[in-house]
Amino acid sequence: MTYIHLDHASVEIPIYNSRGRSLKAALLRQVGGAVEANSRDVVTVKALQDISLRLEPGARLALIGHNGAGKSTLLRVFAGAYEPTSGHAEIHGSISSLLDMTMGMDAELTGAENIILRGAFVGMSLKEAQNRVDEIADFSELGPYLHLPLRTYSSGMTLRLAFAISTTRAPDILLLDELISVGDAAFALKAQMRIQKLIDKAGILVLASHDIKTLKRYCDTAIMLQSGRIVAQGTIDEVLERYASP
Ligand SMILES: Nc1ncnc2c1ncn2[C@@H]1O[C@H](COP(=O)(O)OP(=O)(O)OP(=O)(O)O)[C@@H](O)[C@H]1O
């Protein structure tokens, strides 16, 4: 069974605990999530506020909103990386998110060893990760570099490996923060085709993007976030129209 249910979910991130006023004042004036100081003088960002939604198989949801509106934070809640600080999130199904793709990788280990390490990080058993090493190695096209420590890779090479690992399994729930472009032109095309396959197979797709063409291409419904709250919800066309209106 695949679903995402959020019930009045909020995420507050404590960011500052100080007597100093200038940074706090600057933070309180910022434009993204709502920033407040609580009674103990701890400044918190209300990155998400009172979000309730239900996504079932077949959902193709766009997250729309200006910088700092809460899109990435919501994707992190869907991914299970953030627990709501109040309210509930219930997520069922295998999840693949291309957020934080290199998290869990170790610069001192070889590419091949990192496949196992990062594989475990994204929920693979040791056996599954071992079985997938050849396919991931082929896709990444890193050849002999796979036996060298990650610290010898360029950032593009690291991303290629991370992408190959993160996309080797087709998930029930696919979470995308912009359609990233990985590697040079040839690799980017291959990566795009792989993402397309994952999108086609995914039961639930959630895509956060600022690119209207991309959103319209992949999503049929949308929510618009503002300061961490849902301020519009409906078909992709309805919400994009609301987004465009002043
Ligand atoms: N780790 C963190 N520590 C402090 N504040 C954070 C953290 N992560 C997010 N925020 C704050 O939460 C709010 C929502 O951020 P989020 O990254 O979810 O926005 P976004 O809609 O994805 O923005 P963008 O379009 O720029 O990627 C912002 O005000 C941001 O500053």
The ligand as an SDF file (V2000), in Angstrom:
LIG
                    3D

 31 33  0  0  0  0  0  0  0  0999 V2000
   18.0990   23.6230    8.3320 N   0  0  0  0  0  0  0  0  0  0  0  0
   17.4700   24.7850    8.4200 C   0  0  0  0  0  0  0  0  0  0  0  0
   17.7900   25.6560    9.3910 N   0  0  0  0  0  0  0  0  0  0  0  0
   17.1430   26.8310    9.4990 C   0  0  0  0  0  0  0  0  0  0  0  0
   16.1760   27.2360    8.6790 N   0  0  0  0  0  0  0  0  0  0  0  0
   15.8150   26.4150    7.6810 C   0  0  0  0  0  0  0  0  0  0  0  0
   16.4450   25.1500    7.4990 C   0  0  0  0  0  0  0  0  0  0  0  0
   15.8680   24.5550    6.4150 N   0  0  0  0  0  0  0  0  0  0  0  0
   14.9390   25.4140    5.9590 C   0  0  0  0  0  0  0  0  0  0  0  0
   14.9020   26.5290    6.7220 N   0  0  0  0  0  0  0  0  0  0  0  0
   14.0120   27.6830    6.5460 C   0  0  0  0  0  0  0  0  0  0  0  0
   12.6970   27.1630    6.3380 O   0  0  0  0  0  0  0  0  0  0  0  0
   12.0230   27.9230    5.3570 C   0  0  0  0  0  0  0  0  0  0  0  0
   11.6000   27.0100    4.2190 C   0  0  0  0  0  0  0  0  0  0  0  0
   12.7670   26.5830    3.5190 O   0  0  0  0  0  0  0  0  0  0  0  0
   12.7050   25.5840    2.2840 P   0  0  0  0  0  0  0  0  0  0  0  0
   14.1100   25.2150    1.9460 O   0  0  0  0  0  0  0  0  0  0  0  0
   11.7670   24.4920    2.5870 O   0  0  0  0  0  0  0  0  0  0  0  0
   12.0990   26.5340    1.1450 O   0  0  0  0  0  0  0  0  0  0  0  0
   11.8930   26.2620   -0.4130 P   0  0  0  0  0  0  0  0  0  0  0  0
   10.4750   26.5910   -0.7200 O   0  0  0  0  0  0  0  0  0  0  0  0
   12.3600   24.8960   -0.7670 O   0  0  0  0  0  0  0  0  0  0  0  0
   12.8360   27.3610   -1.0580 O   0  0  0  0  0  0  0  0  0  0  0  0
   13.6790   27.3630   -2.4410 P   0  0  0  0  0  0  0  0  0  0  0  0
   12.6850   27.5570   -3.5690 O   0  0  0  0  0  0  0  0  0  0  0  0
   14.5600   28.5430   -2.2770 O   0  0  0  0  0  0  0  0  0  0  0  0
   14.4280   26.0670   -2.5310 O   0  0  0  0  0  0  0  0  0  0  0  0
   12.9750   29.0440    4.9370 C   0  0  0  0  0  0  0  0  0  0  0  0
   12.6370   30.2070    5.6730 O   0  0  0  0  0  0  0  0  0  0  0  0
   14.3370   28.5250    5.3250 C   0  0  0  0  0  0  0  0  0  0  0  0
   15.1720   29.5950    5.6730 O   0  0  0  0  0  0  0  0  0  0  0  0
  1  2  1  0
  2  3  1  0
  2  7  2  0
  3  4  2  0
  4  5  1  0
  5  6  2  0
  6  7  1  0
  6 10  1  0
  7  8  1  0
  8  9  2  0
  9 10  1  0
 10 11  1  0
 11 12  1  0
 11 30  1  0
 12 13  1  0
 13 14  1  0
 13 28  1  0
 14 15  1  0
 15 16  1  0
 16 17  2  0
 16 18  1  0
 16 19  1  0
 19 20  1  0
 20 21  2  0
 20 22  1  0
 20 23  1  0
 23 24  1  0
 24 25  2  0
 24 26  1  0
 24 27  1  0
 28 29  1  0
 28 30  1  0
 30 31  1  0
M  END
$$$$
